[in-house]
Amino acid sequence: MPTLLLVRHGRSTANTAGVLAGWTPGVELDDTGREQAASLVGRLSGLPLAHAVTSPLERCRQTLAPLLAARPELGDAAVDERLGECKYGDWTGRPLHELAKEPLWRTVQDHASAAAFPGGESLRDLSHRTVEAVREWDAKVAAEHGDDALWLACSHGDVIKAVVADALGLHLDQFQRISVDPCSVTAIRYTPHRPFLLRLGDTGGLAGLAPKQQPAQVPGGDAVVGGTS
């Protein structure tokens, strides 16, 4: 099956200000975030990307913009609202230091499967919609581009953590143990039997994720690795 590269958006103005952005309109990348987005082009160079999908939120679109400009063969990234940030409801736009005093905060941290944001969605719903989205896109990429394809999805921290927890077979209550930095890349390869987590929150080079060359075959069907001798 294909390999999914989950990119968290670059650092945003909300990250810098320490507020919970959610779906607040107008939240963009800050100067560091724009530098991170520009560097993503080089980090992904040499990887034959077959497809790109993004959250509809501006900070994700801005993160992918330099990559799409450098890779015209990708066209425009497909937009999937299921990859959008958690709908935090009444918590949206509030400072994190203030939210940390709310009784619900400890539930979010320690018992995520029971957490539902007032006027928003539950973390269970977030997990269900995002995992469904990436698995559907992965099957579509496999059908159109083959099992060795690489594809990319740009999303948000809690979204990526929920997808990783599912891939590792972790209960949602454990997803806060996962950390993904801005503009990091997390790689997951789905197979008919189980997913494999190849990279988690990687902010360095990614050349090792390129599809491996198939070994040559010799009469009798034996694979030859590294040539004949």
C-alpha positions as CSV (number, residue, x, y, z in Angstrom):
1,M,0.0,0.0,0.0
2,P,1.1,3.6,-0.4
3,T,3.0,5.7,2.1
4,L,1.3,8.6,3.7
5,L,3.3,11.7,4.7
6,L,1.4,13.7,7.3
7,V,2.6,17.2,7.4
8,R,1.7,19.5,10.3
9,H,1.3,23.1,9.2
10,G,4.2,25.5,9.9
11,R,4.2,27.7,13.0
12,S,1.2,30.0,13.0
13,T,0.4,33.3,14.6
14,A,-1.9,31.4,17.0
15,N,1.0,29.2,18.0
16,T,3.1,32.2,18.7
17,A,0.4,33.9,20.7
18,G,-0.5,30.8,22.7
19,V,-4.1,30.7,21.8
20,L,-6.3,27.8,20.6
21,A,-6.9,28.6,17.0
22,G,-9.4,25.9,16.0
23,W,-11.3,27.0,12.9
24,T,-10.8,30.8,13.5
25,P,-10.5,32.5,10.1
26,G,-7.4,34.5,9.3
27,V,-4.9,32.5,11.3
28,E,-1.8,32.4,9.1
29,L,1.8,31.3,9.3
30,D,4.2,33.6,11.1
31,D,7.7,34.4,9.8
32,T,9.1,31.2,11.2
33,G,6.2,29.2,9.7
34,R,6.8,30.6,6.3
35,E,10.5,29.7,6.5
36,Q,9.5,26.2,7.6
37,A,7.1,25.9,4.6
38,A,9.9,27.0,2.2
39,S,12.3,24.4,3.6
40,L,9.7,21.7,3.2
41,V,10.4,21.8,-0.6
42,G,14.0,20.7,-0.1
43,R,13.2,18.2,2.5
44,L,10.8,16.4,0.1
45,S,13.0,16.7,-2.9
46,G,13.7,13.4,-4.5
47,L,10.5,11.9,-3.2
48,P,8.0,11.1,-6.1
49,L,4.8,12.5,-4.6
50,A,1.7,11.2,-6.3
51,H,-1.0,13.3,-4.7
52,A,-1.5,16.1,-2.1
53,V,-4.5,16.7,0.2
54,T,-5.0,19.5,2.7
55,S,-7.1,20.8,5.5
56,P,-9.2,23.7,4.3
57,L,-7.6,26.1,6.8
58,E,-5.4,28.9,5.6
59,R,-2.3,27.8,7.6
60,C,-2.3,24.4,6.0
61,R,-2.8,25.9,2.5
62,Q,0.1,28.3,3.1
63,T,2.3,25.5,4.2
64,L,1.8,23.6,1.0
65,A,2.0,26.6,-1.3
66,P,5.8,26.6,-1.9
67,L,5.8,22.8,-2.5
68,L,2.9,23.0,-5.0
69,A,4.7,25.8,-6.8
70,A,7.8,23.7,-7.1
71,R,5.9,20.6,-8.1
72,P,3.4,21.7,-10.8
73,E,2.8,18.1,-11.7
74,L,0.8,17.8,-8.4
75,G,-1.6,20.5,-9.5
76,D,-3.8,21.9,-6.7
77,A,-4.0,20.0,-3.4
78,A,-7.4,18.4,-2.9
79,V,-9.3,19.9,0.1
80,D,-10.9,17.6,2.6
81,E,-12.7,19.2,5.5
82,R,-12.3,16.0,7.5
83,L,-8.7,16.9,7.8
84,G,-9.5,20.2,9.4
85,E,-8.7,21.1,13.0
86,C,-10.8,19.9,15.9
87,K,-13.9,22.0,16.3
88,Y,-13.2,23.4,19.8
89,G,-16.5,25.3,20.0
90,D,-16.5,27.7,22.9
91,W,-12.8,27.2,23.6
92,T,-11.8,28.6,20.2
93,G,-9.6,31.6,20.3
94,R,-9.0,31.4,24.1
95,P,-5.5,31.5,25.6
96,L,-4.1,28.1,26.5
97,H,-3.0,29.3,29.9
98,E,-6.6,30.2,30.6
99,L,-8.0,27.0,29.3
100,A,-5.6,25.0,31.5
101,K,-7.6,26.1,34.5
102,E,-10.8,24.7,33.1
103,P,-12.0,21.3,34.6
104,L,-12.3,19.9,31.1
105,W,-8.6,20.4,30.5
106,R,-7.6,17.5,32.7
107,T,-10.1,15.3,30.8
108,V,-8.6,16.3,27.5
109,Q,-5.1,15.5,28.8
110,D,-5.9,12.2,30.7
111,H,-9.1,10.8,29.3
112,A,-9.4,12.1,25.7
113,S,-12.1,9.6,24.7
114,A,-14.5,11.3,27.2
115,A,-13.7,14.8,26.1
116,A,-16.3,16.9,24.2
117,F,-15.8,20.6,23.7
118,P,-18.7,22.8,24.6
119,G,-20.4,24.0,21.4
120,G,-17.9,21.9,19.4
121,E,-17.1,18.2,18.8
122,S,-15.7,15.4,20.8
123,L,-12.2,14.0,20.4
124,R,-13.8,10.7,19.5
125,D,-15.5,12.3,16.6
126,L,-12.2,14.0,15.5
127,S,-10.5,10.6,15.5
128,H,-13.3,8.9,13.6
129,R,-13.5,11.5,10.8
130,T,-9.7,11.9,10.3
131,V,-8.9,8.2,10.3
132,E,-11.7,7.5,7.9
133,A,-10.4,10.3,5.6
134,V,-6.7,9.2,5.5
135,R,-7.7,5.5,4.9
136,E,-10.1,6.5,2.1
137,W,-7.5,8.6,0.4
138,D,-4.8,5.9,0.8
139,A,-7.0,3.4,-1.0
140,K,-7.7,5.9,-3.7
141,V,-4.0,6.7,-4.2
142,A,-3.3,2.9,-4.3
143,A,-5.9,2.4,-7.0
144,E,-4.7,5.3,-9.1
145,H,-0.9,5.3,-8.6
146,G,0.0,1.8,-7.2
147,D,1.1,0.4,-3.9
148,D,4.5,2.1,-3.9
149,A,3.1,5.6,-4.3
150,L,3.9,8.4,-1.8
151,W,1.2,10.9,-1.0
152,L,1.0,13.9,1.3
153,A,-1.7,15.3,3.6
154,C,-1.3,18.6,5.5
155,S,-3.2,18.9,8.7
156,H,-3.1,19.9,12.4
157,G,-1.5,18.6,15.5
158,D,-4.4,16.9,17.2
159,V,-5.5,15.4,13.9
160,I,-2.1,13.9,13.3
161,K,-1.9,12.6,16.8
162,A,-5.2,10.9,16.5
163,V,-4.2,9.2,13.2
164,V,-0.9,8.1,14.7
165,A,-2.7,6.6,17.7
166,D,-5.0,4.6,15.4
167,A,-2.0,3.4,13.4
168,L,-0.2,2.2,16.5
169,G,-3.3,0.6,17.9
170,L,-3.3,3.0,20.9
171,H,-6.5,3.9,22.8
172,L,-7.4,7.5,22.2
173,D,-6.7,8.2,25.8
174,Q,-3.0,7.8,25.1
175,F,-2.9,10.2,22.1
176,Q,-1.5,13.0,24.3
177,R,1.7,11.0,24.6
178,I,2.4,11.8,20.9
179,S,4.1,15.0,19.9
180,V,4.4,16.5,16.4
181,D,6.1,19.8,15.9
182,P,5.1,22.5,13.4
183,C,6.0,21.5,9.8
184,S,7.1,18.0,10.9
185,V,6.5,15.0,8.8
186,T,5.0,11.8,10.1
187,A,5.1,8.8,7.7
188,I,2.6,5.9,7.9
189,R,2.4,2.9,5.5
190,Y,-0.9,1.1,5.6
191,T,-1.0,-2.6,4.6
192,P,-3.8,-5.2,4.4
193,H,-2.9,-6.4,7.9
194,R,-1.6,-3.4,9.9
195,P,-0.2,0.1,9.5
196,F,3.5,0.8,10.0
197,L,4.7,4.1,11.6
198,L,7.9,4.9,9.6
199,R,8.6,8.5,10.9
200,L,7.1,10.5,13.8
201,G,7.3,14.3,13.9
202,D,10.4,14.3,11.7
203,T,11.8,17.8,11.1
204,G,15.0,16.7,9.2
205,G,15.8,15.0,5.9
206,L,13.3,12.5,4.4
207,A,15.3,10.9,1.5
208,G,15.1,7.5,3.2
209,L,11.3,7.4,2.5
210,A,11.9,7.1,-1.3
211,P,10.6,3.9,-2.7
212,K,13.2,1.2,-2.8
213,Q,14.4,-0.2,-6.1
214,Q,13.1,-3.7,-6.6
215,P,15.8,-6.4,-6.6
216,A,16.8,-7.9,-9.9
217,Q,15.6,-11.4,-10.7
218,V,17.8,-14.3,-12.0
219,P,16.7,-17.5,-13.7
220,G,15.0,-19.7,-11.1
221,G,13.3,-16.7,-9.5
222,D,16.0,-15.8,-6.9
223,A,16.4,-12.1,-6.1
224,V,19.8,-10.6,-6.5
225,V,20.6,-7.8,-4.1
226,G,23.6,-5.6,-4.9
227,G,24.3,-7.3,-8.3
228,T,25.8,-10.6,-9.2
229,S,29.1,-12.1,-8.1
